[in-house]
Amino acid sequence: METKMIAPLEVPPHIKLDEPLQILVQNDKNMKEVCQLWQQEYKTIYPKYKINHNDPLNKRSHILYSRNKDQHIVSTARLTLDSPLGLPDDDVYPREINLYRERGLKLMEFGRFISQGGNLQLIKNYYKSVYLIALAEKVDVIAMTIKDKDIALHRNLMGAYLLSSNMNTDNGSQYKMACMSWEVNKTKARFFNWTRLPQHTMEPAL
């Protein structure tokens, strides 16, 4: 089988994240720390989920993170751009994800979202950053695999569409997993009020 060589992403120019968020420099030390956090947090919710430390999709991702006062990474999110490698959850996504591709739309997956302590302002900063990076990367659609209990939140907050309420995966969790798509140019005004972002305009989706 031929190995697909994918160049690592560059940080979009002019992106400035609200403190304490940063975009991870993907060296061995930082990736080891991030992967340890992913595995530690996921095993409590998704006992069957295994983190691949050498996941090639990391190179096609912007990994956001923050550190606490002791300089430990305590929150992360992974924003993976579509490429010949696909998206992390392609094996369980419903067919609608491929329909977006067939329309020529650019996809990004928002995943590995962990925020120890549940700080609301930090969570707002993450969602704001996801939106800004999507704009910078000219992304049309953000795909998300979420717990089914969070469907209403994402539908009401940014106007995400429910593609599947019961995907064929749970990784041992008590929750059913849902797939939602966030069409960036259709983001609700409520999202901009919540994040205090000015409302950006984009070209309509194809």
C-alpha positions, 0 to 999 in steps of 0.5 A, a space after each residue: 500500500 502506498 504511503 500518502 505523504 502529507 506536508 504539515 500545516 502552517 499556522 495561519 497568518 494573523 491568527 491571535 488567540 485569546 490567552 491562555 490559548 496557544 497553537 501547539 508547536 508539534 515537537 516530540 515533547 509537546 506531542 507526548 504531553 498532549 497525547 498523555 492528556 488525551 489518553 488520561 481524559 478519554 479513558 474515563 469517558 471512552 474506555 475503549 478509545 486508544 490514542 495513537 501517538 504517531 497519528 499522521 492526522 496530527 500533522 494535518 491539524 492545528 492543536 490548541 492548548 492551554 497550561 495551568 500555573 504549573 505549566 501543565 497542559 490542561 486543555 486541548 482541541 484538535 482542528 483537522 483539515 481534510 486531506 487525502 488522509 481524510 478526517 479522524 472520524 471518517 470511518 463512522 461519519 454518515 454519508 452526508 460528510 461525503 456529500 459536502 466533499 462532492 459539492 467541493 466544500 472544504 471540511 475541518 473536524 473539531 475534536 479532542 476537545 478537553 477542558 479540565 475544570 470546565 472554565 466557561 470563559 476558556 470554553 468560549 475562547 476555544 469556540 471563538 478560536 475554532 471559528 477564526 481558524 476556520 475562516 483563516 483556512 477558508 473552511 466551509 464546514 466543521 464536522 463534530 462528533 459529540 455526545 448526544 446530550 450536547 446536540 441541542 447546545 450546538 444546534 442552538 448556539 451556532 446553528 449546527 445541523 444534526 447529521 446522525 443522532 446515533 453513530 456506530 461508535 461509543 468506545 465504551 461510553 454511556 453516551 450515544 455519539 452524534 455527528 453534527 456539521 457547522 456550516 461556517 457561513 450560516 453561523 447564528 448571531 447568538 454565537 457572535 453574541 456569546 463569544 463577543 466576536 464581530 460577525 464576519 461574512 463569508 462567500 456563500 457555500 457552493 
